[in-house]
Amino acid sequence: MSEAQYDVVVIGGGPGGYPAAIRARQLGLSVALVEREHLGGICLNWGCIPTKALLRTSEVHHLIERADEFGLSVGDVSFDVEKIVKRSRQVAKRLSTGVKGLLKKNQVDVLDGTGRLAGPGRVAVEAADGTTTELSAGSVILATGARARALPGLEPDGELVWSYKEAMVPTALPGRLLVVGSGAIGIEFASFYNDLGSDVTVVEALPRILPVEDEEISGFAHKQFEKQGITIHTSATVSQLDKSSGEVQATITPEDGDPIVATFDRVILAVGIVGNVEGLGLEGTGVEVDRTHVVTNEWTETGEPNVYAIGDVAGPPWLAHKATHEGVLCAERIAGVSGLHPMKTERIPGCTYCRPQIASVGLSEAKAIEAGREVRVGRFPFRGNGKAIALGEMEGLVKTVFDAKTGELLGAHLVGAEVTELIQGFVVAMNLETTEAELMHTVFPHPTLSEMMHESTLAAYDRAIHI
């Protein structure tokens, strides 16, 4: 046994853990970060970043197929799956190496191994060879993330039934692909494989795809995906998977109707995530676990003194940028920084990088009405925007929801090209407690897609110019 003493020990080096460690060091605290596998976590190594690299490839492929629309002539388009995957992995590796460099620059001690609470103010770190190091910690931050959820009878086998990991490193393009689940992960994979030529079917248990999005945006996206050739079953479940040599026979059971039996080459399971709460030494502590996540208050504090939890392990929304913000907030709370504000989850944007892209922040129209708000809703279609027409991206919609009495911006919901970049304008506006008046008096540059943000605001008050 060896022992070291730190002001803060962070367990987990993902998008919540490593920013927490860096911010704590910036504030003058001594910090150790424990990571058992990959610095940067799932997001950087097996999620957000490498999937965007894959989706960029499918986007370019789609644009090349449309070359004639832009007056260009190209030959037959082909692709190399191995090279596509290699580029994605290189992007992830580059950023993971960058995280390692940032931690070194900020003098964070990084320990390879699995961390767990070992009593008040103590963390045990077990290395791969079984040796254990015990650390003394003034505060401990749990940032262990989450993993893919599996359903009984539908467990991934790594060959015919894939989790997100196998879906990111295919050795060949499946001709027939079934995606179970239509949240951000499922829809992004459906979009990627469909754009490269797979025959894709999506099954969603709830009445509509992208169920966390505004219903109008969800419906718009549904129609676009079907136009692209994706088959979608909502209010349906996959009740059985029968595997044979090289293929899977799936029984799709609609809520109303007869079961559908179809054969696929591969199946991707994208049915949510569960927090990594096991093996953390939480037994006998005041840390409360609610199903699959650690319970915290608005300051990321758990029920155990000086033990905090951030990111996916601390519950929804399960987003990397939420984890990063929590990590910084947590470090500042520990350091006693004054004037802090708890994070408002309703102001955290969500982005889905399918084609068309989807982005949102705040309340949907239905949620705002459900909350008792009288609302004014503005809509502006991409077809009315000069930049969208010039880009050849005319399928899309910008929707804004305002409080009819106060003019407060309650929510913004976008679908179409590059909306994952546009949404931040609305996020800043909401954080500044903007009303419709400020947005109306803001001058947006022309020609840009951002002009639709202005027009949607104007439309909510019957003042739109270009529709």
N, C-alpha and C positions, 0 to 999 in steps of 0.2 A: 504494500500500500504506500502510495505517495500522496502528498497533500499540497494544495495551493489555495490562496485566498484571493477573492475578487469582490468588488462592490456589486457586480452584476454577472450572472451566468445565464446565457441564452441557450435554450435547448431547441435546436432547429435553425438551419441556415437558409431558409427560403426567403421570399419577398417581404415577409414580416420580420423574421429573425435577424437577417444581416443588416437592414437599415436600423433596427433597434440597437444593435451592437455598435454600429458606427456612430449613431447619435449620442449614445451613452458615453462613448469615448470623447466625442467633441465637447461634452459637458464635463470632462475631467474625471470620469469614473473609470476604474479598472474593470476590464471586461474579458470574459472567456465565452467563446461560442462553440457549442458542441454540435457536430453534424455527422450523421452515420453514413451518408451516401454521397450526395451531390450538393455542393454550394450553389445557391440559387434556387434550390428546391424543385418541386414538380413544375411550377410555372416556367421557369427558365429552361429546365432540362427536358421536360416531357409534356409541356402544356402550352402556355401562352405563346412563347417565342418560336419554338420549332413548328407549331401548327401554322403560325402566320407565314413562315417561310414556305411551307407546303402550299398554302392558299395563294401565295404570290405566284407560284408556278402555275397553278390551275387558272389564275386570272390572266396571266400572260398567254397561256394556251388558248383561252377563250378569245382574247383580243386578236390573236393571230388568225383564228378561224373566221373572224369578222373583217379581215384585212380589206376585202373588196369594198366594204362600206366606206372606207377611208381612201379609196383610190389606189390601193396597193395590191400588188400581185405577189403571191408566194406559192411555193410548191407544196407538196403534201407535207402535213405536219405530223411529226412523230415525236416520241419521247422515250427517255431511258429512266425507268423507275429507280434503278440503282443510283443514278446520278441525282435524281430528285431528292431521294432520301439522304444521300451523302451531303448535299448542300444544306439541308435542314439540320443535320447533326453538326455540321461545321459551324453553323450560326449559333447553335446552342453551346457548343464547346467554347467558342470565342467569348461569349458573354459570361459563362461560368468561370473562365480564366480571369475575366475582368473583375468579377466579384472577389475572387481570391486576392487580386492585386489591391482592391479597395480596402479589404480587411487588413492586409499587411501595411498599407500606407497609413491607416488609422490606428495601428498598433493594437489590434484586437488579437488575442491569443485564440487560435483555432485548434480544437481538439477533435480528432477523428474518433468516432465511437457513438455509442448509444447512451444518452443521459437519462437519469431518473432521480426523483427526489429521494433522499436518504435520511430524512429527518429535518427538523427545523434548521434552515440556513445551510443545508448540505446537499450536494449533488454528487452522485456516483456516475462515473463514465466508464463504460465497459468497451474496450477496444476489440477489434476483430479477432485478436489472438487470445481473448479471454481475460487479459490483465485489466485490473480496475484502478482507476485514479479517483480519489475523492477530493472534491473541491468545497471550500467554505465560501458561501455566497451571502452577501447582504440582501440581495433580491434575486429572484429567479423568474425568468420569462419563458413560458411554455409557448413554443412556436413550431409545433410538430406537424402542422398541416393536416391533410386528409388524403384519402385514397378512394378509388372507384368503388361504388356500391355494387354488390352482386346479388342477384335474385335466385332463390332456390330453384334448381333445375335449369338455370340459365347461366351457370358459372362459366367464365372464360377458361378456355383450355390452351390458349396461346397459339393454336393452329387453325381451327375452323371458327371458333368463337373468340373474338378479339376484345381486349380492353383497349383503352386509348393508346397504351404503349405499342401494342402490336399494330394498331391502325396507323401509327406514324412511321413504321419501318417495314412496309410491305415489300416482299421480294417480287411480286407481280401484281398487276391490276386485276382485282376480281371482276369477272364478267357480270355476276349478279350479286348484289350486296344488300343485306338487310341491316338497317340501323334501328335499334330499339331505344327509343327516347328522343324527344325533339327539343331539348333545351339547347343551350349554346354549343355544347360539345357535340351532341348528336347532329345538329343542323350544319355545323361547320364541316364535319366529316362527310355528311351527305352531299354538301355542295362541292367539296374538293373532288370526291370520287365521281360524282355526276359530270363535272366539267371535264374530267379526263376520259370519260366514256363508259363508266360502269352503269349498269342498269340498277338504279337505287330505289329501294322501298323503305319508307319510314313508318314506324308504328309508335303511336302516342296514346297512353292510357287516358289522358284528359281530353276534354271536348275540342281542344284546339292546340296547334303546335305553338312553340315559344310561349308557354302559358304565363310567364311572368310579365310579358309585354302587354301594352295596350291592345285591346281586342281588335281595333281597326287596323293597327300595324300588323298584328299577327295574321289577320285575314288577308291583307295585301300581300304579305310574304308568301302565304300559302298558295295563292293564285300564281305568283311568279315562279315558285318552285315547280308547280304542276306544269306550267308552260314550258319549263326547261326539261320536262320528262320525268321528274321524280314522282313516284307513286306514294301517296300519303294516306294512312289509315288513322283516324282519330277515334277517341272513345273505343279503343281496342287494345288488347294485350296479346303478347306472345305466350301462349299457354304451354307450348311444348316444342322442343328442339330434338330432332332425331338425326344423329350423325351417321354418315356412311363414308365411303372412300372418296375424299375430296369434295364433299358437299354436305349441306345441311337441309333437312326438310323441316320447315317451320309451320306450326299451326297458329294462325292469327285469328283470335276470337273477338269479333266486334261485340259491343255492348248490346246491340240489337241486330240480330242477323245470324246467319249460319257461319260456322268456322270456315276459314280459307286456308287451304294447304298449298304452300308454294316452296320451291326448291331454290337454294342460294349457294353460292360458292363460299361466301364468308358472312359472318354476323358480327356487328359491332354493338357492344352493350354500352349505353350511355344513359344510365338510369339514376344519376346522382352520385353523391359522395358521402363518406362517413369520416368523422374526425379520428385522428390517430391518438386516442386517449389511453390505449393499452400500454402496459409496461412502464408507465411514468411514475410509479410509486405513489399514486394518489390515495391508496388505501390508508385509512387512519388519519387522513388530513382533513382540513375543512374545505377542500376543493370539491365542488359539486359537479357531477356529470349528468346532463340531461340527454338521455338517449345516446347520442354519439358526439356531443360536444361539451366543452367545459363552460360552465356558467360564469359570466363576469358582470360587473356593473359598468356604468358608462365610462369609467376610468381604466378599464381592462383589468381591474382587480378581481381576484377570486376570493373564496371564503377563507382561504388560508393566508395569514399575515405574510406580506412580502413575496407572495407568489402571484404572478400575473399570467394572462393568456391572451394571445393575439392571433389574428389570421383565421384560417379555415377551422382550426381546432376549437376556436371560440364561437363558431356558428356563423350564420348568414349575415350579410350577403357574402358568398364565397368568391371573392374577387381579389386578385393580387394587389390592386391599388388600395383596396380597403385595408389589407394586411400591412402594407407599407406605412400608410398613415397611422394605423394603430401602433405600429412598432415605434414610430417617432414619438407619438403621444405618450406611450408607455414609458419610454426612456426619459422624457421630460418630466413626467409625473414622479418617477423615482428620484430624479435629480432635484426635485423641488422647484422647478421653473414656475414662476408666477404668471397669472393671467391666462392660463390654459382654458380651452373650451372643449367639452366632450364632442366627439364626432357625431354628426347627424347623418344617420345611415340613409335617410330619404334624399340626401343630396349627393349620394354616390352614384355616378353614372354606370350603366351597364352597356357593354358592346358585344356584338356578335359579328364575326368577320366572314360570314357567308356571302353569297352573291344573290340578291342585293344585301348590302350590309344593313345592320339594324343597331340603333343606339337610343338610349332613353335615360331620363333622370326625373325623379320626382313622382308625383301621383299620376296614374292613368286617369282618363276621363271617368271611368266607372268608379275607381277608388275615391276620387275627389267627391263625386256625388254621394257615394256611400258614407263618406265622412261628414255629410251634411252641408257641403259647400254648394253654393249656387255658382255655376261656371259659365265662362265664355270660352268657346273653342275656335281656334283658327286653324285652317288647313291651306297648304300651298303645294301643288304638284310639281314635280321635276319638269313636266312638259311645258310649264310656264316660265322656265328659267333659261336665259340665253346660254350660260356656260354649260348647263346640262345638255342642251341641244347640240352645242358645238362638240362636246365630248362624246356624243352618241349615247348618253346615259339618261334617257327620258322617263324611265320607270322608277318612280319614287314619290315620297310624300313627307312633308314636314308638318307636324301637328303640335300645336301649343294649347295648354290648358291654363286659364287664368281664373282667379277669384273674381266674380262679377261685381262684388261690392268694393273690394279694395284694390283690384288690379294686380294683386300678387301673382307672380308666375308660380304655378303649382306643379307643372310638369311639362316636359317636352319629349316628343316621341318621333323618331325619324327612321325612314327606310329608304335605301337608295345608295348610289355611289358615294363613297367617302364620308358617309354620315358619322363614322366613328371618329373622324377628325372634327367635324362640325359641332358635335355634342358639347365639347368643352366650353364653347361660347355660352351655352345655356347654363352649364354648371357654374361658371363664374358669376353669371347674372343672378342665379338663385342664391349663391353664397353672399352676394352683396345685397340681397333682399330687394331685388329689382322689381319694379312694377312695369305694366305695359307702357307707361309714359316714357321711361328711360330707354326702353328698346325702340319705341317709335322715333325718338329723337336721336338715336344712334345712326351715324352714317356708315353704311356697309359698302365696301369697295365693289366696283363693277368692272368687268363681268366676273362674278364668283358664284359658287354654290351657296355661299353664306347669305346672299341676298334673300334666299328663301326663308331664312330665319326671321328677317324683317317683315317679309310679305305675310308670313303666317301670323305674326303678331298683329299686323294691320287687318288681316282677314277676320281675326277674332272680334274686331270692333267695326266691321263692315267698311274698312278703308283700304282694302287691297287694291293695288294699282294694276297689276298685270294678270288678273284673272277676273 
